[in-house]
C-alpha cells in the first residue's frame, strides 16, 4: 500500500525506539522530526536518517505528512494533539492521552470534527505476549473470567531518571506513569470498566534526586504516589490494582493475573511485548509455559502507529483508538476521585474491546 508519511514531535528519551522501529515498517515513512530544542531534533535526524528536522509549526504545515506522532511531555499532549488535528493530521500520542479528562474530551471532539483518527500508547498489548493471553481467554482455557489482579510496585524515578520532576507533578505519579500499561492490558483482555473505587496518598511530600544530572535537588510531590483500586468490569470481572512509587522490591508479586472458573493465567509484564505466558489449569498440578501464538515479541514500540497506518488506508478504527485511551484516562482519574470523595466512581465513558490481532509473525497487523 502507499506509505503513510509520519512526523515526530518530541525527540526525547522515548523517541529512539520509535525512530528505530518505524524504519523497519514498510507501511510508514518518517518524513520529519521536531523538538523545542532544534539541535536535538537535528541530532535525531542525523542519527536515524530522517530527511528533515524542523520547528513544530513547519512540521504541522507540511502537506506531505499524514500522521503526527506526539512524544512531548504529558502536560503538552493535548495542545500538540489538537494543533495536529487542526492541521488536518491524524495523531498518535504517547501515554497518557492527556493530563485531564477535559483535555482528553477536547482531543476526541476535535478528531470527530475533522474526521481524523487518534491513537495512543501503550501499544504493548498488540505484542505476542498479551495477544497470546487474549487468545487463551477467548478460547476458554481458564473458563469464565472471574477476577484479575495487577501490581506495579517500585521506589520511583528520582534515583535513575535524569529529569524526574514531571513524574511527581500533576499528571504524573505511578498511576499516570505506568497505569496505562496495566489498565490497557486488562481492558484488552476483559473489556471496559463500569465502576471504580480506590485509596490514594502522597507518602513522601518531598523527594531528593540522586541521579547524576540533578543530584541533591529536592522535588515537591503534587500527585499521589501510592494508589490501590478496585475495578468492576462490564463483563462481571472484579479487578484489583496497586501502583506505587513508595515501596522497595515488590518483585514477589505478579504483574497481572487473570483468574477464571477453570484456571489461572499469569500475564507477562504489560510494559513489554513478549512473554512468558504461564497457565495453571484446574486439573494441573504445575504451571505450564504456553508458547506464544502471535508475533511482535521484541521491543516493538511504534506497532500502534503501524496498525494506525493500515487503519487509515483500510478505513477502519485503529486498535489503540482514542476512545480506549480516554477510557483509561478516565479510569486513572477515577481512582484518585474515589479516594478523595470516599465513594465509588461510576465510569462515564465506554470503549470497545480492541479487536484481537490475527495469528502469525508477519501479517498479524494487516487485519
C-alpha positions as CSV (number, residue, x, y, z in Angstrom):
1,X,0.0,0.0,0.0
2,X,1.0,3.7,-0.3
3,X,3.1,4.6,2.7
4,X,1.8,6.8,5.5
5,X,4.2,9.7,6.0
6,X,4.9,10.5,9.6
7,X,6.2,13.4,11.5
8,X,7.6,13.0,15.1
9,X,7.2,15.9,17.6
10,X,9.4,15.5,20.6
11,X,12.9,13.9,20.3
12,X,13.5,13.0,23.9
13,X,14.4,9.7,25.6
14,X,11.4,7.6,24.3
15,X,11.8,8.8,20.7
16,X,14.8,6.5,19.9
17,X,12.6,3.3,20.0
18,X,10.1,5.0,17.6
19,X,12.8,6.2,15.2
20,X,14.4,2.8,15.2
21,X,11.3,0.6,14.8
22,X,9.4,2.7,12.4
23,X,12.3,2.5,9.9
24,X,11.6,-1.3,9.8
25,X,7.9,-1.0,8.9
26,X,7.3,-0.8,5.2
27,X,3.9,0.9,5.6
28,X,5.2,4.1,7.2
29,X,7.9,6.6,6.5
30,X,9.3,9.1,9.0
31,X,9.5,12.3,6.9
32,X,10.4,14.9,9.6
33,X,11.0,15.4,13.2
34,X,10.9,18.4,15.5
35,X,11.6,19.4,19.1
36,X,11.6,22.6,21.1
37,X,15.4,22.1,21.1
38,X,16.1,22.3,17.4
39,X,19.6,20.9,17.9
40,X,18.2,17.8,19.5
41,X,15.8,17.4,16.5
42,X,18.8,17.8,14.1
43,X,20.8,15.2,16.1
44,X,17.9,12.7,15.9
45,X,17.5,13.3,12.1
46,X,21.2,12.7,11.5
47,X,21.3,9.6,13.7
48,X,18.3,7.9,12.2
49,X,18.4,9.2,8.6
50,X,15.3,11.4,8.8
51,X,15.1,13.8,5.8
52,X,14.1,16.9,7.7
53,X,14.5,18.4,11.2
54,X,12.3,21.5,11.7
55,X,10.1,23.5,14.0
56,X,6.8,22.1,15.2
57,X,4.9,24.7,13.2
58,X,6.8,23.8,10.0
59,X,6.2,20.1,10.6
60,X,2.4,20.7,11.1
61,X,2.3,22.8,7.9
62,X,3.9,20.2,5.8
63,X,1.2,18.8,3.4
64,X,3.1,15.6,2.8
65,X,2.7,14.5,6.4
66,X,-0.4,12.3,7.1
67,X,0.2,11.4,10.8
68,X,1.9,13.2,13.7
69,X,3.4,11.2,16.5
70,X,3.3,13.3,19.7
71,X,6.2,12.3,22.1
72,X,6.1,15.5,24.1
73,X,5.8,15.5,28.0
74,X,2.2,14.8,29.3
75,X,1.5,18.4,30.0
76,X,1.9,19.2,26.3
77,X,0.0,16.2,24.9
78,X,-3.4,17.9,24.5
79,X,-2.1,21.1,23.0
80,X,0.1,19.4,20.4
81,X,-2.6,16.8,19.5
82,X,-5.2,19.5,18.9
83,X,-2.7,21.5,16.8
84,X,-2.0,18.5,14.7
85,X,-5.7,17.7,14.2
86,X,-6.4,21.3,13.3
87,X,-3.7,21.0,10.7
88,X,-5.6,18.0,9.2
89,X,-3.2,15.3,10.5
90,X,-4.1,12.1,12.2
91,X,-2.3,11.9,15.6
92,X,-0.7,9.2,17.7
93,X,0.3,10.3,21.2
94,X,2.5,8.7,23.9
95,X,0.6,7.8,27.1
96,X,-1.4,9.2,28.7
97,X,-3.8,10.7,26.1
98,X,-3.9,13.9,28.1
99,X,-3.5,15.1,31.7
100,X,-7.1,16.0,32.4
101,X,-10.4,14.4,31.3
102,X,-11.4,17.8,29.8
103,X,-8.3,17.8,27.6
104,X,-9.0,14.2,26.5
105,X,-12.5,15.1,25.6
106,X,-11.3,18.1,23.6
107,X,-8.9,15.8,21.6
108,X,-11.7,13.4,20.8
109,X,-14.1,16.1,19.9
110,X,-11.6,17.8,17.5
111,X,-10.8,14.4,15.9
112,X,-14.5,13.8,15.3
113,X,-15.0,17.3,13.9
114,X,-12.1,16.8,11.5
115,X,-12.9,13.1,10.8
116,X,-9.4,12.0,11.7
117,X,-8.1,9.2,13.8
118,X,-6.5,9.4,17.3
119,X,-4.2,6.7,18.6
120,X,-2.4,6.5,21.9
121,X,0.3,4.4,23.6
122,X,0.7,2.0,25.1
123,X,0.7,-0.4,22.1
124,X,2.4,-3.2,24.1
125,X,-0.9,-5.1,24.3
126,X,-0.6,-5.7,20.5
127,X,2.6,-7.8,21.1
128,X,2.8,-11.5,21.2
129,X,2.6,-11.9,24.9
130,X,-0.7,-10.2,25.7
131,X,-2.2,-11.3,22.4
132,X,-1.5,-14.9,23.4
133,X,-3.3,-14.3,26.7
134,X,-6.3,-12.8,24.9
135,X,-6.5,-15.9,22.7
136,X,-6.2,-18.2,25.7
137,X,-9.1,-16.3,27.4
138,X,-11.2,-16.2,24.3
139,X,-10.6,-19.9,23.6
140,X,-11.8,-20.9,27.1
141,X,-8.6,-22.1,28.7
142,X,-9.4,-20.6,32.0
143,X,-13.1,-20.9,31.7
144,X,-15.2,-17.8,32.6
145,X,-13.0,-14.9,33.9
146,X,-13.9,-14.2,37.5
147,X,-11.2,-11.8,38.8
148,X,-7.9,-10.1,38.0
149,X,-5.0,-8.6,39.9
150,X,-2.3,-6.1,38.7
151,X,0.7,-4.8,40.6
152,X,3.3,-2.2,39.7
153,X,5.5,-1.7,42.7
154,X,8.6,0.3,42.9
155,X,10.5,3.2,44.5
156,X,10.1,5.9,41.9
157,X,12.3,7.6,39.3
158,X,14.5,10.1,41.2
159,X,17.3,7.7,41.7
160,X,17.9,7.0,38.0
161,X,16.0,9.3,35.7
162,X,17.9,12.5,34.6
163,X,14.8,14.7,34.7
164,X,12.3,13.0,37.1
165,X,10.4,16.1,38.2
166,X,7.3,15.6,36.0
167,X,6.7,12.1,37.5
168,X,5.8,13.9,40.7
169,X,3.7,16.7,39.2
170,X,0.0,16.7,38.3
171,X,-0.5,14.1,35.6
172,X,2.4,12.0,37.0
173,X,2.7,9.5,39.8
174,X,2.6,5.7,39.4
175,X,-0.9,5.5,38.1
176,X,-0.4,8.0,35.3
177,X,3.1,6.8,34.5
178,X,2.6,3.0,34.5
179,X,-1.2,2.6,34.9
180,X,-1.8,2.9,31.2
181,X,0.1,-0.3,30.5
182,X,-1.8,-2.2,33.1
183,X,-5.2,-0.8,32.5
184,X,-5.0,-1.1,28.7
185,X,-3.9,-4.7,29.0
186,X,-6.8,-5.5,31.3
187,X,-9.3,-3.8,29.0
188,X,-7.8,-5.6,26.0
189,X,-8.4,-8.9,27.8
190,X,-11.5,-8.3,29.8
191,X,-13.3,-5.4,28.2
192,X,-14.3,-1.9,29.6
193,X,-14.7,-0.9,33.2
194,X,-18.0,0.1,34.7
195,X,-17.1,1.2,38.3
196,X,-14.0,2.1,40.3
197,X,-13.1,2.7,43.9
198,X,-9.7,3.4,45.4
199,X,-7.4,4.8,48.0
200,X,-4.5,7.1,47.2
201,X,-2.0,9.1,49.1
202,X,1.2,11.1,48.9
203,X,3.5,9.2,51.3
204,X,6.6,11.4,51.0
205,X,5.8,15.1,50.3
206,X,9.4,15.7,49.1
207,X,11.8,13.6,47.1
208,X,15.6,14.1,46.7
209,X,17.1,13.4,43.3
210,X,20.1,11.0,43.5
211,X,20.7,10.6,39.7
212,X,23.8,12.3,38.5
213,X,22.5,15.2,36.4
214,X,20.5,16.9,39.3
215,X,21.9,15.1,42.3
216,X,20.7,16.6,45.6
217,X,17.8,18.7,44.1
218,X,14.5,18.4,46.1
219,X,11.2,17.7,44.4
220,X,7.9,18.7,45.8
221,X,5.4,15.9,45.3
222,X,2.0,17.1,43.9
223,X,0.3,13.8,43.0
224,X,-0.5,10.5,44.8
225,X,2.5,8.1,44.8
226,X,0.6,5.0,46.2
227,X,-2.7,4.1,44.6
228,X,-4.8,1.0,45.4
229,X,-8.0,0.4,43.5
230,X,-10.9,-2.0,42.7
231,X,-12.4,-2.2,39.3
232,X,-15.8,-3.7,38.3
233,X,-15.8,-4.6,34.6
234,X,-18.9,-4.7,32.5
235,X,-18.1,-8.4,31.9
236,X,-18.6,-9.1,35.6
237,X,-14.9,-9.5,36.4
238,X,-13.7,-7.8,39.6
239,X,-10.1,-6.4,39.3
240,X,-7.6,-5.2,41.9
241,X,-4.7,-2.9,41.1
242,X,-1.9,-1.3,43.1
243,X,0.6,1.2,41.6
244,X,3.3,2.6,43.9
245,X,6.4,4.7,43.9
246,X,6.7,4.2,47.7
247,X,8.0,0.6,48.2
248,X,11.2,-1.3,47.9
249,X,11.1,-4.5,46.0
250,X,7.7,-5.9,45.1
251,X,9.3,-8.5,42.9
252,X,7.5,-11.3,44.6
253,X,4.1,-10.1,43.3
254,X,2.8,-11.0,39.8
255,X,2.5,-8.2,37.2
256,X,-1.0,-9.3,36.2
257,X,-3.0,-12.5,36.8
258,X,-6.5,-13.4,35.5
259,X,-8.5,-15.9,37.4
260,X,-11.2,-18.0,35.7
261,X,-13.6,-20.8,36.6
262,X,-11.2,-23.4,35.2
263,X,-7.8,-21.9,35.8
264,X,-5.4,-19.0,36.2
265,X,-3.4,-17.1,33.7
266,X,-0.2,-15.3,34.5
267,X,0.2,-12.4,32.1
268,X,3.7,-11.0,31.2
269,X,4.9,-7.5,32.1
270,X,2.5,-5.2,30.1
271,X,5.4,-2.8,29.5
272,X,6.9,-5.4,27.2
273,X,5.7,-7.1,24.0
274,X,6.8,-10.7,24.7
275,X,6.3,-13.4,27.4
276,X,6.4,-15.5,29.4
277,X,2.8,-16.6,29.5
278,X,2.0,-19.1,32.2
279,X,-1.1,-21.1,32.7
280,X,-2.4,-23.3,35.6
281,X,-5.5,-25.2,34.8
282,X,-7.8,-26.6,37.5
283,X,-6.8,-30.1,36.7
284,X,-3.0,-29.5,36.6
285,X,-0.5,-29.7,39.4
286,X,2.0,-27.3,37.9
287,X,2.2,-24.1,36.0
288,X,2.9,-24.5,32.3
289,X,4.5,-22.0,30.0
290,X,2.5,-21.5,26.8
291,X,4.2,-20.9,23.5
292,X,3.4,-17.5,22.1
293,X,0.8,-17.6,19.4
294,X,1.5,-14.2,17.9
295,X,4.4,-12.2,16.6
296,X,5.9,-8.9,17.6
297,X,7.6,-10.1,20.8
298,X,10.7,-7.9,20.8
299,X,10.6,-4.2,21.7
300,X,8.1,-3.1,19.0
301,X,7.2,0.4,20.2
302,X,5.5,2.1,17.2
303,X,3.4,-1.0,16.5
304,X,0.3,1.1,17.3
305,X,1.5,3.6,14.6
306,X,1.8,0.7,12.1
307,X,-1.7,-0.5,13.0
308,X,-2.9,3.0,12.6
309,X,-1.4,3.3,9.1
310,X,-3.3,0.3,8.0
311,X,-6.5,1.6,9.7
312,X,-6.1,4.9,7.8
313,X,-5.7,3.1,4.5
314,X,-8.3,0.5,5.2
315,X,-11.0,2.8,6.6
316,X,-11.3,1.1,10.0
317,X,-10.7,2.1,13.6
318,X,-7.2,1.6,14.9
319,X,-6.8,-0.8,17.9
320,X,-5.1,1.9,20.0
321,X,-8.0,4.3,19.4
322,X,-8.8,7.5,21.2
323,X,-11.9,6.0,22.9
324,X,-9.8,3.3,24.5
325,X,-7.1,5.9,25.6
326,X,-9.8,8.1,27.0
327,X,-11.4,5.3,29.0
328,X,-8.0,4.6,30.5
329,X,-7.5,8.3,31.3
330,X,-10.9,8.5,33.0
331,X,-10.2,5.3,35.0
332,X,-6.9,6.7,36.3
333,X,-8.6,9.9,37.5
334,X,-11.4,7.7,39.0
335,X,-9.1,6.0,41.5
336,X,-8.0,9.5,42.7
337,X,-11.6,10.8,42.8
338,X,-12.9,7.8,44.6
339,X,-10.2,8.2,47.3
340,X,-10.8,11.9,47.6
341,X,-14.6,11.6,47.8
342,X,-14.9,8.3,49.7
343,X,-17.2,6.7,47.3
344,X,-17.5,4.6,44.2
345,X,-16.9,6.3,40.8
346,X,-19.3,5.3,38.0
347,X,-17.4,5.4,34.7
348,X,-19.0,7.7,32.2
349,X,-17.1,6.6,29.1
350,X,-17.2,3.3,27.3
351,X,-15.0,1.7,24.7
352,X,-14.9,-1.4,22.5
353,X,-12.6,-4.1,23.5
354,X,-9.8,-3.8,20.8
355,X,-10.0,-6.4,18.1
356,X,-7.5,-9.2,18.7
357,X,-4.6,-9.5,16.3
358,X,-4.6,-12.4,13.9
359,X,-2.0,-15.1,14.5
360,X,1.3,-15.2,12.6
361,X,4.6,-13.5,12.6
362,X,4.4,-11.1,9.7
363,X,0.8,-10.4,8.6
364,X,-0.8,-10.2,12.0
365,X,-1.1,-6.4,11.8
366,X,-2.9,-6.4,8.4
367,X,-6.5,-7.2,9.6
